[in-house]
Amino acid sequence: MSAFLNDRNSTVKVLKMSGKIEKFNQESVIEEFESITKEAGRVQRETLRKILEENSNAEYLQRLGLKGRTDLESFKACVPLVTHKDLEPYIHRIADGETKPILTGKSITTISLSSGTTQGKPKFVPFNEELVKSTMQIFQTSYAFRNREFPIENGKALQFIYSSKQFKTKGGLTANTATTNVYRSKEFKNTMKDIQSQCCSPDEVIFGPDFNQSLYCHLLCGLIYWDKVQFISSTFSHSIVHAFRTFELIWEELCTDIRDGVLTSRVAVPSIRAAISKLLKPNPELADSIYKKCLGLSNWYGVIPELWPNAKYVYGIMTGSMEPYLKKLRHYAGNLPLLSADYGSSEGWIGANVNPQLPPESATFAVLPDIAYFEFIPIREKLEEQELVKSLSTIVYTESEPVSLTEVKVGEEYEIIITNFAGLYRYRLGDIVKVMGFHNSTPELQFIRRRNLLLTINIDKNTEKDLQLAVEAASKPLADEKLEVVDFTSHVDLSTDPGHYVIFWELSGDATDETLSGCSNCLDQSFLDAGYVGSRKVKAIGALELRVLRRGTFQKILDHYVGQGAAVSQFKTPRCVGASHCVVLQILCSNVVKSYFSTAFGCT
């Protein structure tokens, strides 16, 4: 087993023989995955040993008294559970240019940035070649299982992927989003070619400095290669929905470009213009075909299979905060399957989707036991409901000791702890997952929520999932007026006494006051948490407020994050906007056109 782990990336190595890349062997990758998951416990222990051995001289581990030991018992006894805040001083020393081993044995030369949409600002995360290798391993593993169910032929992928702005830290390290670091790697290009997933667009589009120009050219390249596109994808489903909402507005201009063979003046970046000009030739026949197909669509239903008839599926992360976009994505995809991509974070990957036939809402992710060492904190939350209304008692949390990968139980929820090859040790990701079953001896996880994303004022505790379900329920009356919620977020307003929930909606059109008043009541009643209901009944929480936004407000929020250097590929709409999101809150509040207070629990 040790010999295997010394070559743990055997499935992701790009082998060259006679100058040619060896053909991807789908069944070999699956066999390798089956092998390591049959001995998940043993592989985990060897993975931990390798991580600790490689980084034994790191200052962080030395300070904790590990003294080069690599056994599990010593590791758990010496190394505490930590959050990003605990490691920030070490990471910033690395970013400031200290070259001695601080978190890892080898120097860290690159910093990854989280999207910043959860905490209000990006986190610095160490990045190294080991994370690139694990990314390629995840990509190849999930592709092998996906291709067995939905085989594709030689072709291309219409991928809505974008880089972020790159900058240098104080110490001269390159800082990018995690996705950009991967896209810039040689391994990424080789792997994408190997698994028949090459992007339609040239690098100049992917790494272009202007998101809107890159999006336009992604769509244009997809149309140029209409008969070669095998699937449509992006990191997150939000990016695909955003792309086709944009397509609805610019499709005629795209047709004109294809017909005349001349790129629109809206694309002004010289490098992008030069790259696209090499691909764009006058093609009146294709332009007329696209024009006719678009005119024949009913409210853009099924636009993806109509324009890309050889596409087999739509692919991207569709769980968690991406679930609200599934309805619109299904509208665009028509009868094409939606396949949820793998499970990971800026800190590293966790599991691959080896059951691609499952709908996104039921997607599970089998943990790869050789990419990191994983622990799981059982979630135990108890609400003292008997005293709820009388004394407004608090929520009691009890936290159990972490268990190993193979000790988790089906049906239970856990918070994930990760120890990886890039300097994170017993790091709390803050993700809550549910164990749905096992693939051999490795668990299959379903993402449930982020632990720290809560709407709470008193003893209430509503999660991102609770908010999503409330919005889904309350938005149903909009269908009668042929309207939909384009996007949404929330805020806890404590400027009033008592405080109250504020839900922001951007709609696709104008709804009547009567409908929106009903929606505000339904929102209020759809938060089923006992702490919230009880607090509303005794007026410890004020009436919920629904604020309707101008069209384009969430585009302004996206532009704000992109302007700060975030990559659109990594963008997630912040679902709970707090004090750390002051600019976003300002954008929201300055774009409110109507406001409605709930009367569900009596007069306001």
Stockholm file with secondary structure:
# STOCKHOLM 1.0

chainA/1-604         MSAFLNDRNSTVKVLKMSGKIEKFNQESVIEEFESITKEAGRVQRETLRKILEENSNAEYLQRLGLKGRTDLESFKACVPLVTHKDLEPYIHRIADGETKPILTGKSITTISLSSGTTQGKPKFVPFNEELVKSTMQIFQTSYAFRNREFPIENGKALQFIYSSKQFKTKGGLTANTATTNVYRSKEFKNTMKDIQSQCCSPDEVIFGPDFNQSLYCHLLCGLIYWDKVQFISSTFSHSIVHAFRTFELIWEELCTDIRDGVLTSRVAVPSIRAAISKLLKPNPELADSIYKKCLGLSNWYGVIPELWPNAKYVYGIMTGSMEPYLKKLRHYAGNLPLLSADYGSSEGWIGANVNPQLPPESATFAVLPDIAYFEFIPIREKLEEQELVKSLSTIVYTESEPVSLTEVKVGEEYEIIITNFAGLYRYRLGDIVKVMGFHNSTPELQFIRRRNLLLTINIDKNTEKDLQLAVEAASKPLADEKLEVVDFTSHVDLSTDPGHYVIFWELSGDATDETLSGCSNCLDQSFLDAGYVGSRKVKAIGALELRVLRRGTFQKILDHYVGQGAAVSQFKTPRCVGASHCVVLQILCSNVVKSYFSTAFGCT
#=GR chainA/1-604 SS CHHHHHTTTTTTCCCEETTEECCCCHHHHHHHHHHHHHTHHHHHHHHHHHHHHHTTTCHHHHHTTCTTCCSHHHHHHHCCCBCHHHHHHHHHHHHTTCCSCSSSSSCCCEEEECCSTTTSSCCEEEECHHHHHHHHHHHHHHHHHHHHHSCCCSCEEEECCCCCCCEECTTSCEEEEHHHHHHTSHHHHHHHHHTTCCBSSCHHHHTCSCHHHHHHHHHHHHHHTTTTEEEEEEEEHHHHHHHHHHHHHHHHHHHHHHHHTCCCTTCCCHHHHHHHHHHCCCCHHHHHHHHHHHHTSSTTTTHHHHHCTTCCEEEEECSGGGGGGHHHHHHHHTTSCEEECCEEETTEEEEECCCTTSCGGGCCEEECTTSSEEEEEEEEEEECGGGHHHHCCCEEEEECCCEEGGGCCTTCEEEEEEECTTSCCSEEEEEEEEEEEEETTEEEEEEEEETTCEECSSSCCEEHHHHHHHHHHHTGGGGGGTCCEEEEEEEEECSSSSCEEEEEEEESSCCCHHHHHHHHHHHHHHCCCHHHHHHHHTTSSCCCEEEEECTTHHHHHHHHHHHTTCCGGGCCCCSBCCGGGHHHHHHHHTTEEEEEECCTTSCC
#=GC SS_cons         CHHHHHTTTTTTCCCEETTEECCCCHHHHHHHHHHHHHTHHHHHHHHHHHHHHHTTTCHHHHHTTCTTCCSHHHHHHHCCCBCHHHHHHHHHHHHTTCCSCSSSSSCCCEEEECCSTTTSSCCEEEECHHHHHHHHHHHHHHHHHHHHHSCCCSCEEEECCCCCCCEECTTSCEEEEHHHHHHTSHHHHHHHHHTTCCBSSCHHHHTCSCHHHHHHHHHHHHHHTTTTEEEEEEEEHHHHHHHHHHHHHHHHHHHHHHHHTCCCTTCCCHHHHHHHHHHCCCCHHHHHHHHHHHHTSSTTTTHHHHHCTTCCEEEEECSGGGGGGHHHHHHHHTTSCEEECCEEETTEEEEECCCTTSCGGGCCEEECTTSSEEEEEEEEEEECGGGHHHHCCCEEEEECCCEEGGGCCTTCEEEEEEECTTSCCSEEEEEEEEEEEEETTEEEEEEEEETTCEECSSSCCEEHHHHHHHHHHHTGGGGGGTCCEEEEEEEEECSSSSCEEEEEEEESSCCCHHHHHHHHHHHHHHCCCHHHHHHHHTTSSCCCEEEEECTTHHHHHHHHHHHTTCCGGGCCCCSBCCGGGHHHHHHHHTTEEEEEECCTTSCC
//
